[in-house]
Amino acid sequence: MVHQAEIEAQLRRILDSASFAASARSQQFLRFCVTLATEGRSEELKETTIAIAVFQRSADYDPKSDPIVRVHARRVRDKLQEYYKSGGTADAIRIEIPKGGYVPRIERILPLRKSDFSDWRGEEMIDPLAVEKSTEPPAMVDETLSAFLRRRPWLLVAPAMMLMALIAVLLLQNSHNEPHSQVMAAAIPKPFETGFHHVYDPAWSKDGTQLAFAAAESAQGTPHIYLQQAAGNGVPSRLTREELAEVRPVWSPDGKEIAFIRNRDSAHFEIVRMDLHSGVLRSVGDFPSNWYAAELHYALDWSPDGRYLLTSEQSFAEAPMHMVLIDLSTGERRTLTTPPSSSLGDLEGKFSPDGQWVAFHRGGLGELYLVSIRGEQSGPATRLTFDGIGVRGIAWCDQGQSILYSSRRETSGAYGLWKISMHGGVSERIGPYEFDVVDPAISSTGSILLRHREDVTIWWNILSIRMSFRAPSRCRTRSTSHRNIRPTDAI
């Protein structure tokens, strides 16, 4: 779903760009088409209508003798293509006018980036303070030199003192700089073969042996829930035969059940639990929501103690989405977050490993927030990021001390992996630049799955990587621009 405010902002960016700035007529053409489409008047976008409104042709305009609309439509298509290849590569909203008509296609996208990750090893980030112990035997010291040093021990002491002073300076300097992640990749990322071109919401089983995900045959296809062995060499099995769209699978802590979201209609979705042994389905309940985006599904997560499900809903059509906790023993729903009315609301959400916190995404593109399971009634959520450039996918790491998320924080416009302490501070880049991925999912065995959008084909693949993380120290999360604050207002 692309909101009107986002469309208007994107249109302004396009019209102000170098591709369109020098052509007032191309600006008028594009603005006219987008305006009528967003006003629900797409049926009026015909060659005659555009000729009269944009090019001041008379009511008896004959498109056969005057091809000005078709000629200018080609120019506008070329300019749009030029814009998205240059200044618009990082834009989240894409506006196109498909050939054969004049009704614009407006969709939310992720930047298209590389599909070759052979350079992962070359771009690993290694902690500059980490020292590996050598397994090689010490080199033999010349006996004459050894005897010389024994007679002058101060020659050994002085370098040692200088080395200690240098390490102290590095530690002090590092406490004020952006921290570094120690990332160890066991191999170059490889696609996790599912047999589908469009895969969403990957989720590991508790023991890391199985993967649940939503998949569709095409970008416009209806997604359903599938299970597959983590080895990636089996055939995915579909969980249900329901024809409605099903997304966001999550595992119960004991691995015996999967819960998922089933879209009932444009204003409601249902949460369903499935017993994997018996195949029995149980409805947790219906939830009101008018929000739906192809790439960003409603929140759903299962608490580590198995007592609660976390989701997001709307109180009424114009209200922002808010998080709720569902008590599985009683069915009681408790409001967890209270976003401001100006916000689109609270979307993705994940329990911390100890079940005491929820990391979530607030706003359209979104910022990362943290709230206690006691809810915002006991204190406002803590805002962790301040970039305004998007959050797509949340996972906990470092034994629950850090949060891994996807964001478009680099000038390249690609969505990359970032990590931040739950206590706030500076976000750390994880992995190479231009590593265009969203929706990280970390297994108990140390593997991470990432959704990657291929170039050219525009397919969603899942990549599998073996990684390890080092927890950040408190002294390395200080920042003047990223502080641990609790705002009373939000985006």
N, C-alpha and C positions, 0 to 999 in steps of 0.2 A: 504494500500500500504506500503510495506516494502522496503526501499531504499538499494542499494548495500552497501553503507558505513555502514549502520546499521547491515546488515547481516554479513559483514566481522568482525565488532567489536564484535558481539555476538559469532561468531565462535571462535575468539581468546579467549574470556572469557571461553568458554566451553573447548577448548583444553588445556588451562592453569590450569584448575581446578584439584582438587585432584582426581576426578573420571577418568580423562583421562591422567593425567600427567605421570603415570607409564606405559602407554601402547602406544608405538610408532605406533604399527600397527592399533590400534583403532583410533588414531589421523589421520593416513593416510587414513583409510577407510572413516571416516566422512568428512574430507576435500575434498577428491575426489568426493564424492556424492554431496556435497553442491556446489563445483566449477562447475561441469558439469550442475547442475540444474540452477544455476544463469547465466550461459553462454548460456542457451537455448538449451542444448544438453541432455535433460532428457531422450530422446528415446535411448541414448547410455548406460544408467544405467541398464545393464543386468548382470547376474551372470558371464557370460564368460568375459565380458569387465573388470569387477572389479577384477576377478581372475588374469587376465594378468597384469593389471596396478598396482594393490596394492600388490598382493601376488606373483608376478613374475612367474606365471604359463605359460607354453608354449601355442602356438597357438592351439594345439590339445587338450586343456583342456576339460575334461569330468566331468561336474557337478554331474553326477550320481555316479561316483566312488570317487569323492573328494568333500565333502560338506563344504569345508573350508569357502566359502563365506557366506553360510547360517548360519553356526555356529558363525562366527564373527559378522554377522548382528544382531543376538540375543544379543551378548555381547554389541554391540554399543547401541542398544535400551535400554538395562538395565542400561548402564552407563548414557545415556541421562535422563532416568527416575530418577536415583539417583541424578544427578546434579540438576534437577529442583525441587527436594524435599529438597535439602540442600542449597548450595551456590547460586543457580539460582532462588530462590523463588521470588526475587524482579525484575527479568529481564523482560523487556517489549517485547522482541522478543523470540519466542519459535521455536526451530528447532527439528523436529521429523522425524523418518523414519518409516512410517506405515508398519505394518505386511503385508506380501504378495508382497512386492516390495522393491525397493531401491531408489526411488525418494523421496527426503526429502520434508516434509511439513514445510513451513516457514510462520509464522503468527505473527501479533502483538497482544499481549494479555494484560490483566490486571491481577494482582495477584489474586489468588483464596483465599478467606478468609471466615470467619464464616458467618452463616446465622441465628444464634441465638443472639438476641439483648436484652435478658432479663436483662443483666447487665448494660444497659444504665443509669438507675437511680443511680446505685452505682458509676458510673464514671463521673457524671455531674461535670463540673468545675464551682465553685462558687467563685465570687470575694471575696478575703479574707478581703477586706476593706468594703464590703457591710454589713450593720447592719440592721437586720429586727426588726421592732418594735413589741414587744410582745403584744398579745391581752389578756394575763392573768392579773388579778388585782394584784397590788403590795402586797407582803407579809407583814403581820402585824409585826411591830418592837416592841420588848419588851420595855415596858415603862421605865424600869430602865435603859436600855442601851440608850434609846433616851434621857433621862435626863442627862446621863453621857456625851453624845456627845454634848449636848447644852452647857455644862459648859466648854468643850474643843473643840471649833470650828476648831482649827488648825489641829485636827486629820482628819477632812473632807477635808480641803484645800490641805494638803500634798499629799494624794493619787490622788486627782484630777489633781494636777500639774504633778505628775509622769505619770499619764495616758496620759495627753496631750503631754508630752515629748516623750512617747513611740509611740504615733500616728504620731508625727512629724518625728521620726526616720524611721518608716515604710514607710511613704510617700516619704521621701528622698531616701530610699533604693529602693523602687519600681520604682522610676523615672529612675533608671539605669538598671533595670532588665527587662526580657521579661514580657510583660503584660499578664493578664489573662482575659479570656472572661467570662462574666456572661451568662451562657446558662441555660435556664429553659425549660425542656422537660415536656410537659403535660402528656405524656404517652410513653410507650415503642414503638419504631418504628414498624409499621405494613405494610405488603405488600399492595400496591394499586392494587386491582384486575382488570386486563384488559382482561384476557382470552388469552393473548399472552405470549409466552415464551421469546421473544426478543423485547424489547421496547426501543426506542431511543428518545432523544430530547424532554423531557416533557416541556410543556409551559402552564402556568396558564392564564385564561382569566382575564381581568382587575378587575372584581368584585370577582374573586376567586371561582366562582361557577362551572366553566367548565375547563376541561383539554384537550389540544390538544397534540398529540404525533404521532411519526412514529412507526410502528410495522410490524414485519414479523413473519411468521410461524416457521422459522428456521434461524440459523446463516447465511446460504447461501441463504435464501429466499429474495424476493423482498419486501422492506418496502413500506408502503403506509400511508397516513395521516388519523387519526381517531380522533373523538371527544367523550368525555365521561363526565358525570356529576361528579363533584368533590367528591360527597359522595361515589363514587366508587361502587355503587350497581346497576348501569345501564349497559346496553349492549353498547359497543362502536359502533359508526356509522362511516362508511367510507365516506370520503368527495368526492372522485372521483372514476371513474372506469378506469382510465388510467393504462396501464400495465407497464409503466416505473417506475423506483424507485423514490419515493418521500420522502423527509426528511426535517428536521429543520423547523417545523411550528412556526410562530410567529403571535401574535394578533395585530390588529390595536388598537390604544389607545381607540377608542370608542367601541371596542368589536364587531363591525359589520362585520369585514373582517378577513381573515387569509391569510397570505402569506406563501409560502413554496417553496422549491427547487425541481425541477424535472430534473433528470439526462437524458439528451438527448442522449449523446454518450460518448465515452471515452475522448473527447476533449472539450465538451461543456455542460453547464447546463442552465436551464431556471428558472427564478423566476416567479411564478404565484400568482395572487391575486384572492381570491374567496369571493364573497358576500354571507354571511351565510344565508341571508333571501331569495334571489332569486336563489342562486346556480350558478350565472353567473361567469365564469372564464375570467380573463384578464391577458395577458402576459405582464410582466414588461420588458422583454428582454432576449436575450441569452448572456451568459458570457463564455469566454474561460477559460478552466482549464484542466490540465492533472493530477491534484492531486485527488486521491480518496482513502480514508481509511475506512474500515468497521466501525470503532469506532469513527471516527472524521470527521464530515461532514463539508461542506463549511459554512462559517459564514453567518448568516442572522439575522437581528434585525430591529425593527421598532422604529423610534425616538418617544419620548414621545409627541411631538407636531403633529405627523402624517405626517410631510412633507417629511421625507426621509426614505429610506431603506438602511441598511448597509450590504455589502457583500464583498467577496474576489474573486479576479480573477487573471489570468496570462496574461502578455502582449504577451508572446510567450512561446513555450513549455519548454525551459530551464530556464525561468525566475522564480524568487520566487513569491509566492502569495503576493498580496498587497490588502489593504482595499480600497473600493470605497464607496462614498455616491451617492445615486441615488435620484434625485429630482423627486418626484412623479407627480408634476404638469407639468414639462417640459420634463422629461426623461433624463435630463443632468446627466452625470456621472463625479464625481470629485474625483481625487485620494486623499486618506486620508493619506496613509503611504507609505514609500519608504524603504523597508527592504534591507539589503546588499545582493549582488549577491550570497554570500556564504551560505546564509540562505535558508531553505525551504520556508520561508515567514511567512505571517501573516494569522492566521487561525480563531479561534473563536473570536467573538467580541460582546460586549454589551454596549449599551448607558447607561450613568448615568441617574438617575431620572430627573435631570434638563435638560438633552439633550446636555450638553456642553462638555462632555467627552466621550471617548470610551475606555473601558478596553479590551485588546486583548491579544492573545497568539501568540508569535513569536517563530518560530523554530520547529523542529521535535517533540522532547519531549516537549520542549517549556519553555519559561519564561513569566511572566506576565508583561505587559506594559500598559502605559496610554498615550493617545494622545488627544489633543484638537480637536474639530470638525473643527477647522480651518486647520488642517492637519499638516504634518511634514514640509511643505513649510514655516510655520511660526515658527518652532522650533522642534527639534528632540523629539521623544517619550521618556517618562520617564520609565526607567526600574525599576520595583518594587521588583522582586525576582531575586536571584542570585545562585540558587541551582543546576540548570542543571538537574533536575530529573523529570520534567514533570508538565504540567498543563492540566487538563481535566475538563472543565466546569467552567463558570464564572457567578456570580450573584452579584448584588449590594445590600447592606444592610445598616443599621444605617443611614437612611434618606440620602443615597448617600454619606456618609463620609467614608465608608469602602467597600471593595470588598471581596466577599466570593469565594473561588476557591477550586478545588480538586487537590491534589498533593501527590506525594510519598516521603514525607519528613522524615519519620521515618525509623529506621533500619529494621522494620518488613517487609517492602516492600509493605504494603497495601496502597491504595489510601485513604486519609482521607480528612476531611474538614479543611480548614485553612482560616483565615481572616487577612487582612492587610489594614491599613489606605491608602486612596488614596494619602496621602502626603508622603508615604513611611514609612519605619521603620521595626520593627520586626513582622513577621507573628505569629499569635496566633492560637493554635490548638483549634478546635471546636469539642467537643464530644469525645467519648472513643477512645483509641488506637485500631488498627486493625479493624476500622470501614470502610470497603472497599467499597467506594462509589465514584461516579463521577456525573457530570452534575447537580449541585444544581439548583433548581428553587423555588423561594420564592413567596408566594401569598400575596395579600393585607390583608388577614385575619391572617397572621402570621404562616401559614403552609409552610413546606419545603418538596419538593419532591427530592429524590435522587435515582439514578440508582445504584443498587447493584447486583453484580455478585455472584450467589450462588455457593457454593462448590459442587463438584461431578457432578451435573447435568449441570453445566455451562450454566445457563439460566440468562437472565437479568430481574430482577424484579424492580419495582418502590416501594420505601418505602416512607411512609408519616409520618411526625413528626410535632408536634406543638412546636415551639421554639420562643424565644425572644432574642434580642441582645442588648448589651449596647455599645454605641459608645465609642471608645477609646479616651482618652484625649491626647493632643499634647505632653505633657511631657513624655508620655509613648511610644513614637515611636522612641526614640533615639537609635541608634545602630552604632557600628563601622563597622559592616559588611553589613548592609542594609541601605544605605543612599539614600536620595532623589536626585539623580543625573540625568543628561540628557546626555547620551553617544552619541557620534557621530557614534559609530559602535555598532553592536549587533551580537548575536549568529547567 
